[in-house]
């Protein structure tokens, strides 16, 4: 019996589940605590008022027809910009730090945003018709607008994305000074201003269209659901379902992160939310700290690919492909299941290898009692998918999903959204949307720059040329580019950049199924969160586990490596994206499970007993053989796996025989 953990200590961590997604009153709560009026208090009231107004505006736009496109999108961006300047002030660590001289710059930025909104909305039809007829004032305001978007993004997300945008803008203006594939005709400043701000190829293009139309609504939905206690319910259900099994706490981390990922779509949010419970539990039951942190990071990373929300990238993808959002959701289901299955298998065999025992049932929450107490918190997730299946538009489904969340919270007085909780939640939602919106605005600028310079087409040609028309090599190049871009940007701008640079080559030159090409770039765009040297999710989890950040990152890369195979699988076997005949889809799903399982076992080094180097190599070869779309390679793969199982069985029998002889 493994005595490496203390049951009472584990019980305390299980009881800590009640703190997951605990309601935080935010700025509004801070205002209510103040005893006297001050400038900071008035600033707080301004932030809360703008945040609530924005969230309520986005909610109403889910039901009522939105204003003219430029007007609606500019209102969305400009409210986000003002919030970015208020919440992330220049030269101050927080919005409620004491004012100083740099505050004047924030005020100037806000006044400029208001001026630009007046410029656009004074006569929006005349604004749209300025194409080819911009005067000096129009050009100046357009350039100022781009600078404000870059500054707002820098404050909320750091320097990486704005620097990438600046590179593409600089390249557009001076392409004739660049070498090789980067060489091209330069763009004039007035044409750049028109392309980026007046037309719908840049700032007001596809990314911000998706965010302002329905992504913001889905984020409001997710924040409302989390603040109602859904995260606590999901974590309890996961612990109850898996805690009593071998490797239970680690499996609970996988299941809880998958459930949280259905609505949150935030890697770091998942790590902090579920990891505060699952990581200490994993450590208590004998998992090494860095391994526990790595499991949580990998599982949380999967939240970005777990339907229906998928870290809001799914909405942008649907917009780019010109298909219903529900098709993206359907296509993502099997790959997401394979990803989480690969992690699940590895934590299981890690527990077997380390002889870790499950948690006693008596300290775990009751699954059925938890479901009975919190069933109504699962209803909104089911409802929003139901609305989509019934044929509602994405916007209407999101609108009624928000309504469903609010109604669900009324069931229990502990989750009921009182006026204070509702205002705080809407404030939180607006703050959550700020970085997403500004990232998408920057992504639109990148697309506009690529359209102006023609670099996108040339880059696609370069990828095909370097790969020598070999698909597997083009995929490896694409994977590397995706991961490198992901080190400095979040998944959404990474995907959008690749949608302009690489995806056309995969589809048009390599004949890749369009959904597979788009999904491939999405998958590897999120992998940077667990891939050193950046690996933000791994480092966040390492902080909770008190483990080495770099060791955690390396372990997360190993655990998540099986998931690296999933995108290659659905490139060669689009049946995994529900494309094809039902029988082929089922057979492909089964062989893919075997492939993922084989690779996960090889990486972990344990099946029935420890695996030697030869057995691990055979398992890797067997896994790879399932990727190629060929009956002969599939049969060869099955033969290899059977051979390894025979070796393992013989090894176990020999071990038992030796133990029996020793005992006699």
C-alpha angles and dihedrals in degrees: 000000000000109000095180095114137054114235094208091050089050090049090056091052091049089052087051088072087089088071094059109114090355109183115264117197093211123190092338089058090049090053092052090054094056116105099199139028116263139162089259091052091052089049090051091050089051092051093047092045093050092044094050091044091052094048092047091047091053090047092052091047087060090067107023123057111269120240122257110316099250091043094050095045093045091051089052095048095042095050087051091049093051090049090049091054092046099043097039103036121188115260094003127098095219139011092254097052115117115280121253138168095291089064087078089067090055090051091050091050091051092048090050091051090051090048091052091049089053089048091055101038101039089084107354094180091055089047092055091047093055090095108134091003108077118149125207093270091052091051093048093049091047092052091046088051092055091048091051091051091050092048093048090050092048091054095048102035108018133248103300101082096041089050091052090050091049090052092054092045091048090048091051092053097043105025091135089067094055124093132235119345090359092063116106146124114305123241122230119238094244092051090048091051091049094046094048102041112015101039125053098244096086134023094002094041135113100305097053090040090061094044096047093044105047115333090079089052092052090050090052087050092051095047092048090050094047093047089051090063101261091134091058090048093049093049093048092050091049093049091046093049099046110015094091092053130084107286088008101161092049091048088048089055090054095047095042093049090048090052093045089048092060089073111012104048089190118125096196091041090056092047093052095039104047097017094065086069106027099045095056089044091052090050091048092054093051107272113140112253096243091048092049091050092046092052092052092047093051093045092048091048087059089063087078091063099037115106142266101032101018095184090300091283090107090066093051090046092054089050093051094047094043093230134123113279090234090067090060090050092051092048092050097053102082097040090050091050091050091050094052091042091057091055091043091055093049095051089048094055092040087058091047092048093049093041092237117174127215126255117267112262092231093069095048126091116253112259095211094042090050090048091048092051097043107028091114090062089061092051097079092055091051090044096053092050089046092054090052093048090050089059102259115151116255090251094052092043090053091047094052090041089060089048089050091053092051092049091047092055090058091066094077127036090219091061098034113127104234116190090266093049092044094051091046091048094050089048090052091047093054092049090050092052095052098079092040093053095044091047089053091046089054090047088054089053089053091051091049091051092049090049091051096047098036089227092134093066093043092049091051089052090049092053091051091046095050091047091051089226089299108138096204091054093047089052092052091051090049091049092052093048090048094051094045092050089046090059090070104026139044121255096266099059090039091056093044092050092050091046086063099037111033114009095071089058093050092049102037102031103029098034093232116168103262096232090050092051093050093044091047092059092045092054096051092041089066096043093083089074088071099026119092140263092040103020097150094178091051092050092048090051091046089057091056092045094044087232135139107281094214094045089048090051093051092048091047089052089054094046092046094045093091087058088057088069094056096076091050089050095056092043090060094030109037087175085087086067089055091258111140142020117342093239092051090048092054094046092046091049091053095048090046091054088053091048094049092044092050093051093045091051091047091052092048094046097222136095116142088342135344117320122227122219094265093053092048091050090049090052091051091050089048091051093050091049089063092058097063111082096239134114092216094054091046091053090047090051092051089049091052092050092049089050092052091048090053091050090049093048092050090049092052091049091050091050091051091048091052092049090048092050091046092052092049 
